Amino acid sequence: IKYSNGTMDLSPSLFKTKNGDDAKFRQEGVKLLDAVRNSMDALSFDEALRAIWSFVRASNRYLDSTSPWKVAKDPSQNQRLKEILTHSLEALRLIALSVAPVMPHSAQIIWQRLGIERKLGSLTYNAEWQWGDTREPSRKVISGEPLFPRIEEARE
């Protein structure tokens, strides 16, 4: 995360902003958690995957609408930038948790890049399955090559 030198301080207040985009995005995250838990309990893996990819799309929309790259240019918007980045990192954490049963290697890479020290394979849904995890209040986020590189079709 180039806007914070790779370190994110995850204050509980950052997860509870009153901004409309943030509130809507949090609702999408909670909806994901419920949908994946219910689908997995029913052994309906296809429904779980649909819910995950729907949340991935919601995450992309959130980034497009909040434009952290623009917010970062205004020093007076530093608090807003922290809120956007906190919500984005939380989305990635929930995506990693959600895809872990079907894509364990990719989920582990996301988890490590988020700088979370707890082992992904040893977690339980009850402890992790909530929006706004602040048990590790400061994380060093690691950048790397794209996990899922864009595939460009050859134009003729």
N, C-alpha and C positions, 0 to 999 in steps of 0.2 A: 504494500500500500504506500505508494509514493507520497501521498499527502500527509502521512504521519510517521515517516521514517521507518515504516514497517511495524511499529508498535501501536497496538490499540488498547486504550484503557476503557473497560466496559463498565461504566457506572450504571446502576439500575435506572437512574433517571433518563438515560439515553434511550432506553427501551419503551419509555412511557410518554413520548412527546405527544403534543396535542395536534400536530400537523395532520391534515386530512390524508395526504398520501401515505404517511407512516401508519396511521390508524387502519386504513384500508389494507395496507400490506400486512400488518399484524394479523388482521382477520383472515387473510389468505393463508398465512402460516398456520394459524390454529385450525383452519379448515383442512389443510394438508395433513396435519397430525391426526386429526379425527378420521379422515378418509383412509389414510394408510393403515392406521391401527385396526380399523374395522375391516378393511379389505384383507389384511394379513390374517386376522383372526378367522375370517371366513375362507381362507386359502384362495382368495380371488386375486391372484398376483397381477393379472392384467388390469384390474381396476386400480390397484395400488400404483402401478406404473403410470396409468393415465393421470392419476392425481398428482404424482410427482412431476410429470412433464408439464402439467397445467401450472403447477407452482413455479417451475423453471421459467415458463413464459411470463407469469406474473412478476417474477424477479426481474426479468429483462424489461418489462414495462415500467416497473418501479425505477430502475436505473435511468431509463429514457426520460421519464417524467421529472425526476429529481435532478438530473444532470450534475452529478458531483464534480465533473471536470470544469463546469462553469462556476459552480459555487466556490470551488477552491481558489479561483482567481480573485475573490473578494475577501480580504482578511477580516472584515467585519462579520462574515458569515462562517467563521471557524466552528462555532457551536453547531450550526446547521449541518456542516460537513461531517462532523463527528456523528451526528444522529443518522445521517444517510449511510455512512460507512458501517456503523454499528448494526443497522438493520440489514445491510447487505451481507455482512459477515454472519449474522444470525441465520439468514436465509441459506447460506452455503452450509452452515452446520446442520441445519434441518434436512437439507438435501442429502448430505453425506449420511446422516442417520437413516434416512428413508431408503436410499439405494443400497445400503450395506448388505442386505440379505441377497440381492441379485447381482450386485456389482462390487464385491468386497474389495478388490484391488483399487478400483477408482475411488471408492469411498474412503479408503485408508489414505490415499494420496491427498484428497481434499482435507481430511482431518489433520494430517501432518502439516499441510501448508497453512492451515488456520492457527497453528501453534498451540493446539490443545494437547495437554500432556497426558490426559487420561487415555487409556487404550480403547480404541473403538470396539474391538471384539469382546471386551469384558463389560460392556455397558448393558443396562436394562432399560426397557422403555419407560418404566415408572420414574426413574431418576432423571433421564435425559429428555423425555418426551414433553417438553414445554417450551413456549416462546420466552426468550429472555434469560438465557443461562449466564450467570455472572459468578459462577464458582471459581473461575480463574479470571480475576478482574483485570489482568494485564496479559496480553498475548503478543508474541512476536510472530507476525505473519510472514510467510516465506513465499517469494514469487518463484515461478518456474515456467517451463514450457507449457503451452496449452494442453490441457488434459484431453480435450476433444477438439482437435484442430478443424477449422472450417474446411470443408471439401468444396473446391471450386471446380465446376464443370468446364471442360475445354470448349471454347467457342470456335466454331468453324467459320 
